[in-house]
Amino acid sequence: MTDRLMTLKLCVAQLNFLVGDMAGNAQKIIDAARAAYAQGARLLLTPELSICGYAAEDLFLRAAFIDACDNAVDTVARELAGLKDMSVVVGHPTGGDSRTRSVAVQNRFNAASVLREGVVVATYAKRELPNYQVFDERRYFTPGQGVCVFEAGEAGHKVKVGLLICEDAWYEAPAREAQAAGAELLAVINASPFHSGKGDEREQMMRERVQACGLPLVYAHLVGGQDEVVFEGRSFALNADGSVAARAPSFIENSLVAHVTRAQAAIYLEADVTPERSLDADLWDALVLGLRDYVGKNGFPSVILGLSGGIDSALVLALAVDALGKDRVRTLMMPSPYTADISWIDAREMAARLGVRYDEISIVPEFEAFKKSLAGEFQGLAEDTTEENIQARIRGTLLMALSNKFGSIVLTTGNKSELATGYCTLYGDMAGGFAVIKDLAKTTVFRLARWRNQNDPYGTGQAPIPERIITRPPSAELRPDQTDQDSLPAYAVLDAILERYMENDQSIEDIVAAGFSRLDVEKVTRLIKINEYKRRQAPVGIRVTHRSFGKDWRYPITNKFRA
């Protein structure tokens, strides 16, 4: 920086907020601002809707909620009044409906305010409201208008900052208008949900934005899990040429401090750049953070899951231990008449490797009792999926009983391939409170299991998943010699069709034209359609693809369309 004049030190508060905890969120912002100020920063950026957390959904429709957010903004301003020349950007909802509020305002906005020395010096309302994938902002907010350019820094060293909120920066006009209003630097505050590869997409889009308008940009991003979505952080800064000037680590809270310098009329940014990571490392940490925050933010003391000796429950167990620690994880093996000896052996070994509590309760007595009770009704009829589902439902009942008695939340272990095709049992293996791998295709389950065995990001000291669990053919073990592929195409084929049809909206004819068997395509797509009623009753789970079975997927149960 020898040929540049130091102008401003700014800080991105990459924080994990709790929806609806306005007092706690405000205190986090206050603490971050004071810490940044002590380090010499004179501008603090917090993520989108940092006051209330993202996304608050229909809480935005409640007048009392908006009032509490207004009060929290006032609290932050008041508590930071003594920090001379310190500008703090906070995201918050504002406004409301005049029919339900005494304040005479017609609209509700997704806003950001600039606080300085106890005063709100500027407020900006988000202009571009996303209404796709998991976003539903047009339900709650009215688009804003105009620009917000404010000065940050001490006298003689001020920088003009153009403020944008998330989706605004994906369009040309807001940035260009901020530039026309005198902005020298763009500050973008964000709450953009994670999916695999999204971090690179964001940086590339922001690179296009800075190169188009010729201004450097700081991207302040939320971190944390909120129900089905995860925010990975990875805040960053780009110089006007598109080069990465700063990048915060992913999936942890962080204070990213950047130096803003001036050379003649140009503004430059410099800070630490965290290296990029592999997609599987991001995927693992997204699942860990999503699970940890769901359990922690909802106040569950621990988790319990059925450990079968199969790959899905093994992966969920490894994730749970990495997220919560072994002392907050309990496993239960519930063998049936069809459980193979190697399933017992592998389940016991994995539980021992990870040091979790492991118990066994046979479901044979309950299964025989059910069959006896139904013998008259089923007389002369062969056993079929009815008896298979009874076994799954016995297991679900046992897990839920332990959950009720001890307060542990049940983690379900089903994957996206099973949920798509209905290869799961209502009130059986679908019974539980949180579906950790709900958005992982079966092929991804195998890949991620191998990744975790080859990597030790949380210092457990050994490969958590016994190799035989990964290599043996998957089976529900609900009848003799059963394997998943008895009734489903090979998972590589099934998952490829699922990705094309469900995630990318390709038609049946398009998929067949791509080289897939028509028989396989029609079977898989038929299964997807007829099992919508099951998915409506599935527990919430972590979204890690650009289209999950959750808010991304809204199909009618009663539906004759088949293309």
C-alpha positions in Angstrom: 0.0 0.0 0.0 3.1 2.3 -0.3 1.7 4.2 -3.3 -1.8 4.4 -1.8 -3.4 6.6 0.9 -5.1 4.7 3.7 -8.7 6.0 3.7 -11.0 3.7 5.7 -10.9 0.5 7.6 -14.2 -1.4 7.3 -15.5 -4.6 9.0 -17.9 -7.2 7.8 -19.8 -8.8 10.7 -20.4 -12.3 9.4 -22.7 -13.3 12.2 -25.2 -16.1 13.0 -28.5 -14.6 14.0 -31.7 -16.2 15.5 -35.0 -15.4 13.8 -37.2 -13.4 16.2 -34.5 -12.7 18.8 -34.3 -9.0 18.2 -32.7 -8.3 21.6 -30.1 -10.9 21.1 -29.4 -10.0 17.5 -29.1 -6.3 18.5 -26.6 -7.1 21.2 -24.5 -9.2 18.7 -24.4 -6.1 16.4 -23.5 -3.8 19.3 -20.7 -6.1 20.4 -19.4 -6.5 16.9 -19.4 -2.7 16.3 -17.5 -2.0 19.5 -14.9 -4.6 18.7 -14.5 -3.4 15.2 -14.2 0.2 16.4 -11.4 -0.8 18.8 -9.5 -2.2 15.8 -9.8 1.1 14.0 -12.8 0.3 11.7 -15.1 3.1 11.0 -17.7 1.2 9.0 -19.4 -2.0 10.0 -21.6 -4.0 7.6 -24.1 -6.6 9.0 -26.1 -9.0 6.8 -29.5 -8.6 5.3 -32.3 -8.4 7.9 -29.8 -8.9 10.7 -32.0 -7.3 13.3 -34.7 -10.0 13.0 -32.9 -12.9 11.2 -33.6 -14.3 7.8 -36.2 -15.5 6.9 -38.9 -14.5 9.3 -41.7 -15.5 6.9 -45.2 -14.7 8.1 -43.8 -13.0 11.2 -43.3 -10.1 8.9 -47.1 -9.8 8.7 -47.4 -9.2 12.4 -47.5 -5.5 13.5 -45.9 -6.4 16.9 -43.0 -8.0 15.1 -42.2 -4.9 13.0 -42.5 -2.8 16.2 -40.0 -5.0 18.0 -37.6 -4.6 15.0 -38.0 -0.8 15.1 -37.2 -0.8 18.8 -34.1 -3.0 18.3 -32.8 -0.6 15.6 -33.3 2.3 18.1 -31.4 0.3 20.7 -28.4 -0.3 18.5 -28.3 3.3 17.5 -28.5 4.5 21.1 -25.9 2.0 22.4 -23.4 3.0 19.7 -23.9 6.8 20.0 -20.5 7.3 21.6 -18.5 5.8 18.7 -17.4 8.9 16.9 -17.4 8.7 13.1 -18.5 5.1 13.2 -21.1 4.1 10.6 -23.1 0.8 11.2 -25.3 -0.7 8.6 -28.1 -2.9 9.9 -30.7 -4.8 8.0 -34.3 -4.8 9.2 -37.9 -4.8 8.1 -39.8 -1.5 8.3 -43.3 -0.2 7.6 -46.5 -2.1 7.6 -50.2 -2.0 6.7 -52.2 1.0 7.7 -55.2 -1.3 8.3 -53.5 -3.1 11.2 -51.1 -0.5 12.4 -51.6 3.0 13.9 -48.7 4.3 11.9 -50.0 5.7 8.6 -47.8 3.7 6.2 -49.0 1.6 3.4 -46.0 -0.6 2.6 -43.6 -3.0 4.3 -39.9 -2.9 3.1 -36.8 -5.1 3.4 -34.6 -2.3 4.5 -31.1 -1.3 5.7 -30.3 1.7 7.8 -27.1 3.5 8.4 -26.5 4.4 12.0 -24.0 7.0 13.1 -23.5 8.5 16.5 -27.0 7.6 17.7 -28.8 8.8 14.6 -30.3 6.9 11.6 -28.7 8.9 8.9 -30.1 7.0 5.9 -32.4 4.1 5.1 -32.5 2.1 1.9 -35.3 -0.3 0.8 -34.5 -3.3 -1.3 -35.6 -2.9 -4.9 -35.3 -6.3 -6.4 -37.4 -8.8 -4.5 -36.7 -12.5 -5.3 -39.7 -14.8 -5.7 -38.1 -18.1 -6.8 -36.6 -21.2 -5.2 -36.9 -20.7 -1.5 -37.6 -17.0 -1.8 -41.0 -15.5 -1.3 -40.2 -11.8 -0.7 -43.1 -10.4 -2.7 -45.4 -11.9 -0.2 -44.0 -9.7 2.5 -42.4 -6.6 1.0 -42.9 -3.8 -1.5 -40.0 -3.0 -3.9 -38.1 0.1 -2.8 -37.1 3.0 -5.0 -34.1 5.3 -5.4 -30.5 4.9 -4.2 -28.6 5.3 -0.9 -25.1 6.8 -1.0 -23.6 7.7 2.4 -20.2 8.8 3.6 -18.1 6.6 5.9 -14.9 7.4 7.7 -13.3 10.3 9.5 -13.0 13.8 8.4 -10.6 14.2 5.5 -10.7 10.4 4.8 -14.3 9.8 3.8 -15.5 7.3 1.2 -18.8 7.5 -0.5 -20.6 4.1 -0.1 -23.5 2.9 -2.3 -25.7 0.6 -0.3 -27.5 -2.4 -2.0 -29.3 -5.4 -0.5 -28.7 -8.9 -1.9 -30.8 -9.3 -5.1 -30.2 -5.7 -6.0 -26.6 -6.5 -6.9 -27.7 -9.2 -9.4 -29.2 -6.4 -11.6 -27.4 -3.6 -13.4 -29.6 -0.6 -12.6 -29.2 -0.3 -8.8 -25.4 -0.4 -9.0 -25.2 2.0 -11.9 -27.6 4.5 -10.2 -25.5 4.3 -7.0 -22.4 5.1 -9.1 -24.2 8.0 -10.8 -25.1 9.3 -7.3 -21.4 9.5 -6.4 -20.7 6.1 -4.9 -17.0 5.1 -4.9 -17.6 1.7 -3.2 -20.5 -0.7 -3.2 -21.6 -2.3 0.0 -24.0 -5.3 -0.5 -25.6 -6.9 2.5 -26.9 -10.4 1.9 -28.8 -13.4 3.1 -28.4 -15.8 0.2 -29.1 -19.5 1.0 -26.4 -22.1 0.3 -26.6 -24.7 -2.3 -23.6 -26.7 -3.6 -21.6 -24.4 -5.8 -23.5 -21.2 -4.9 -20.4 -19.5 -3.5 -18.6 -19.5 -6.8 -21.8 -18.3 -8.5 -22.0 -15.3 -6.2 -18.4 -14.3 -6.7 -18.8 -14.6 -10.5 -22.0 -12.5 -10.6 -20.4 -9.8 -8.4 -17.3 -9.9 -10.6 -19.6 -9.0 -13.6 -21.2 -6.3 -11.5 -17.9 -4.5 -10.5 -16.5 -4.8 -14.0 -19.6 -3.3 -15.5 -19.8 -0.3 -13.1 -16.1 0.1 -12.4 -16.5 0.2 -8.6 -15.1 -2.2 -5.9 -17.6 -4.1 -3.9 -17.9 -5.6 -0.4 -20.3 -8.5 0.0 -21.4 -9.0 3.6 -23.1 -12.4 4.1 -25.1 -14.2 6.7 -23.9 -17.4 8.3 -26.0 -20.0 10.1 -28.9 -22.5 9.8 -32.5 -21.5 9.7 -35.0 -24.4 9.4 -34.3 -26.0 6.0 -31.8 -23.4 4.7 -28.2 -22.8 5.5 -26.2 -19.6 5.0 -22.5 -20.2 4.6 -20.9 -16.8 5.2 -18.0 -16.6 2.8 -18.2 -12.8 2.8 -15.8 -11.3 0.3 -14.6 -8.1 -1.4 -13.7 -7.5 -5.0 -11.7 -4.7 -6.6 -13.0 -2.9 -9.6 -11.1 -5.2 -12.0 -12.9 -8.2 -10.5 -9.9 -9.5 -8.5 -10.7 -11.0 -5.1 -9.5 -8.6 -2.4 -10.9 -10.5 0.6 -12.7 -13.6 1.5 -13.9 -14.8 4.9 -14.0 -18.4 5.9 -17.2 -20.4 5.3 -19.7 -21.8 7.9 -18.3 -19.9 10.9 -18.9 -16.5 12.4 -16.1 -14.1 11.4 -15.1 -10.4 11.4 -13.6 -9.6 8.1 -11.6 -6.5 8.3 -10.6 -4.8 5.0 -8.5 -1.7 4.3 -9.9 0.8 1.8 -7.2 2.8 0.1 -7.2 5.6 -2.5 -4.7 6.1 -5.4 -5.6 9.3 -7.2 -9.4 8.8 -7.9 -9.5 5.0 -7.6 -10.5 3.0 -4.5 -8.8 -0.3 -3.7 -9.6 -3.0 -1.1 -7.1 -5.3 0.7 -7.6 -8.0 3.3 -7.1 -11.7 4.0 -8.3 -14.1 1.4 -9.4 -17.5 2.7 -8.6 -20.2 0.0 -11.5 -21.8 -1.8 -12.6 -25.2 -0.7 -13.9 -28.4 -2.4 -17.6 -28.8 -3.0 -17.7 -31.8 -0.7 -16.0 -29.9 2.1 -18.7 -27.2 1.8 -21.4 -29.8 1.6 -20.3 -31.5 4.7 -20.0 -28.2 6.7 -23.4 -27.1 5.4 -25.0 -30.2 6.8 -23.1 -30.0 10.1 -24.1 -26.3 10.6 -27.7 -26.9 9.5 -28.0 -29.7 12.0 -26.2 -27.9 14.8 -28.3 -24.8 14.5 -31.6 -26.6 14.2 -30.9 -28.6 17.4 -29.4 -25.7 19.2 -31.7 -22.8 18.2 -34.8 -24.9 19.0 -33.4 -26.0 22.4 -33.1 -29.8 22.0 -30.7 -31.3 24.5 -29.6 -34.2 22.2 -30.5 -36.3 19.2 -31.4 -40.0 18.7 -31.4 -42.0 15.5 -32.0 -45.6 14.4 -28.7 -47.1 13.4 -29.3 -49.9 10.9 -25.8 -50.8 9.7 -26.6 -49.2 6.4 -25.0 -46.2 4.6 -27.7 -43.6 5.3 -27.9 -43.9 9.0 -24.1 -44.2 9.2 -23.7 -40.9 7.4 -26.3 -39.2 9.6 -24.5 -40.5 12.7 -21.1 -39.1 11.5 -22.8 -35.8 10.8 -24.5 -35.7 14.2 -21.3 -36.4 16.1 -19.4 -33.7 14.1 -22.2 -31.3 14.7 -23.0 -31.9 18.4 -20.3 -34.1 19.9 -20.6 -37.8 20.9 -22.3 -37.1 24.3 -25.4 -35.5 22.7 -26.0 -38.4 20.3 -27.7 -41.7 21.0 -28.2 -44.6 18.6 -30.7 -47.4 18.7 -30.4 -50.7 16.7 -33.8 -52.3 16.2 -33.2 -55.7 14.5 -36.0 -57.6 12.8 -36.2 -61.2 11.7 -34.5 -60.2 8.4 -31.6 -58.2 9.9 -28.3 -59.6 8.7 -25.5 -60.4 11.1 -23.2 -58.0 9.4 -25.7 -55.2 10.1 -25.4 -55.8 13.8 -21.6 -56.0 13.6 -21.2 -52.9 11.5 -23.6 -50.8 13.6 -21.8 -51.8 16.8 -18.4 -51.0 15.3 -19.4 -47.6 14.1 -21.0 -46.6 17.4 -17.8 -47.7 19.1 -15.6 -45.8 16.8 -17.5 -42.6 17.5 -18.1 -43.3 21.2 -21.8 -42.7 21.2 -24.4 -44.5 23.3 -25.6 -47.6 21.5 -28.6 -49.8 22.5 -30.4 -52.7 20.9 -34.1 -53.4 21.1 -35.4 -56.2 19.0 -38.7 -55.6 17.2 -39.5 -59.3 16.7 -42.0 -59.5 19.6 -43.9 -56.5 18.4 -43.8 -57.7 14.8 -45.2 -61.1 15.7 -47.9 -59.4 17.9 -49.0 -57.2 15.0 -49.2 -60.2 12.7 -51.2 -62.1 15.2 -53.6 -59.3 15.7 -54.2 -59.0 11.9 -54.1 -62.7 11.1 -57.9 -62.9 10.7 -58.0 -59.9 8.4 -55.0 -61.1 6.3 -56.0 -64.8 6.2 -55.1 -66.4 2.8 -53.1 -63.3 1.7 -49.4 -63.4 1.0 -47.0 -61.1 2.9 -46.1 -58.0 1.0 -45.1 -54.4 1.6 -47.8 -54.3 4.4 -45.6 -56.4 6.6 -42.5 -54.4 5.6 -44.2 -51.2 6.6 -45.3 -52.6 9.9 -41.6 -53.2 10.8 -40.7 -49.7 9.9 -43.6 -48.3 11.9 -42.6 -50.3 15.0 -39.2 -48.7 14.8 -40.6 -45.3 14.4 -42.8 -45.8 17.4 -39.9 -46.9 19.6 -37.8 -43.9 18.5 -40.6 -41.5 19.1 -41.3 -43.0 22.5 -37.6 -42.4 23.6 -37.8 -38.9 22.1 -40.9 -38.1 24.2 -39.5 -39.6 27.4 -36.0 -38.0 27.2 -36.5 -34.9 25.0 -34.1 -35.9 22.3 -35.2 -35.1 18.7 -35.3 -38.0 16.3 -33.2 -37.6 13.2 -34.6 -39.4 10.2 -32.1 -41.0 7.9 -33.8 -41.0 4.5 -32.2 -39.5 1.4 -33.5 -37.6 -1.6 -33.6 -40.6 -3.9 -35.9 -42.4 -1.5 -38.1 -39.4 -0.8 -38.5 -38.9 -4.6 -39.6 -42.4 -5.3 -41.6 -43.1 -2.1 -39.0 -45.7 -1.0 -39.8 -44.7 2.6 -42.6 -45.4 5.1 -45.0 -42.9 6.5 -45.0 -43.0 10.3 -42.0 -45.4 10.0 -38.6 -44.4 8.8 -40.1 -41.0 8.0 -41.1 -40.5 11.7 -38.9 -37.9 13.3 -38.2 -34.2 13.8 -35.4 -33.4 11.4 -34.3 -35.0 8.1 -30.5 -34.3 7.9 -29.8 -35.9 4.4 -33.2 -35.2 2.9 -31.6 -33.3 0.0 -28.8 -35.8 -0.7 -29.2 -38.2 -3.6 -28.1 -41.7 -2.8 -25.0 -41.4 -5.0 -24.1 -38.2 -3.1 -24.5 -40.1 0.2 -21.9 -42.7 -0.9 -19.5 -39.9 -2.2 -19.8 -37.9 1.0 -19.3 -40.9 3.2 -16.0 -41.6 1.4 -15.0 -37.9 1.6 -15.6 -38.0 5.4 -13.6 -41.1 5.8 -10.7 -39.5 4.0 -10.9 -36.2 5.8 -11.0 -35.3 9.5 -12.2 -31.7 9.8 -13.4 -32.1 13.4 -10.5 -34.0 14.8 -12.2 -37.3 15.6 -9.0 -39.2 14.8 -10.2 -42.0 12.6 -12.5 -42.8 9.7 -16.0 -42.9 11.2 -17.7 -45.2 8.8 -16.7 -48.9 8.5 -15.7 -49.7 4.9 -18.2 -52.5 4.6 -21.1 -50.2 5.2 -20.1 -48.2 2.1 -19.4 -51.2 -0.1 -22.2 -53.6 0.6 -25.4 -53.3 -1.5 -28.0 -51.1 0.1 -31.0 -52.9 1.7 -34.0 -51.9 3.9 -33.8 -55.5 5.3 -37.6 -55.8 5.5 -37.8 -59.2 3.8 -35.3 -62.0 3.1 -32.3 -61.2 0.8 -33.8 -57.8 -0.1 -31.8 -55.1 -1.9 -32.9 -51.6 -3.0 -32.2 -52.5 -6.6 -34.9 -55.2 -6.5 -37.5 -52.5 -7.2 -35.5 -49.4 -8.3 -33.1 -48.7 -11.2 -29.5 -48.6 -10.3 -28.9 -45.5 -8.2 -26.6 -43.9 -10.7 -29.4 -44.1 -13.2 -32.2 -43.1 -10.8 -30.3 -40.1 -9.5 -29.4 -38.9 -13.0 -33.1 -39.0 -14.0 -34.1 -37.3 -10.7 -31.6 -34.5 -11.3 -32.8 -33.9 -14.9 -36.6 -34.2 -14.1 -36.9 -32.8 -10.6 -34.1 -30.3 -10.3 -33.8 -29.1 -13.9 -37.4 -29.5 -15.1 -36.5 -31.6 -18.2 -39.4 -33.4 -19.8 -39.7 -37.2 -20.1 -39.0 -37.0 -23.8 -35.9 -34.8 -23.2 -34.5 -37.4 -20.8 -35.2 -40.3 -23.1 -33.5 -38.4 -25.9 -30.5 -38.0 -23.7 -30.0 -41.8 -23.8 -32.0 -43.1 -20.8 -34.3 -46.1 -21.0 -37.9 -45.0 -21.5 -38.9 -47.7 -19.1 -36.6 -46.3 -16.4 -37.6 -42.7 -17.0 -41.4 -43.4 -16.9 -41.0 -45.5 -13.8 -39.0 -43.0 -11.9 -41.1 -40.0 -12.9 -44.3 -41.9 -12.1 -43.0 -42.7 -8.7 -42.1 -39.0 -8.1 -45.6 -37.9 -9.0 -47.6 -40.5 -7.0 -45.5 -40.0 -3.8 -46.1 -36.3 -3.4 -48.5 -37.0 -0.5 -45.7 -38.6 1.5 -43.3 -35.7 1.0 -46.0 -33.3 2.3 -45.7 -35.2 5.6 -42.0 -35.5 5.8 -40.0 -33.6 8.4 -38.1 -30.5 7.5 -34.5 -31.1 6.3 -31.4 -29.3 5.1 -31.4 -27.8 1.6 -28.1 -28.2 -0.2 -29.1 -28.3 -3.9 -30.7 -25.6 -5.9 -34.0 -27.5 -5.8 -35.0 -29.5 -2.8 -38.2 -31.2 -1.7 -39.4 -28.3 0.4 -40.1 -24.6 -0.5 -38.4 -25.2 -3.9 -41.0 -27.9 -4.9 -44.7 -27.0 -4.8 -46.6 -29.6 -6.8 -50.3 -30.6 -6.3 -50.9 -34.0 -4.8 -54.0 -34.4 -7.0 -52.5 -34.1 -10.5 -53.0 -35.8 -13.8 -50.1 -34.2 -15.7 -47.6 -36.8 -16.8 -45.1 -35.1 -19.2 
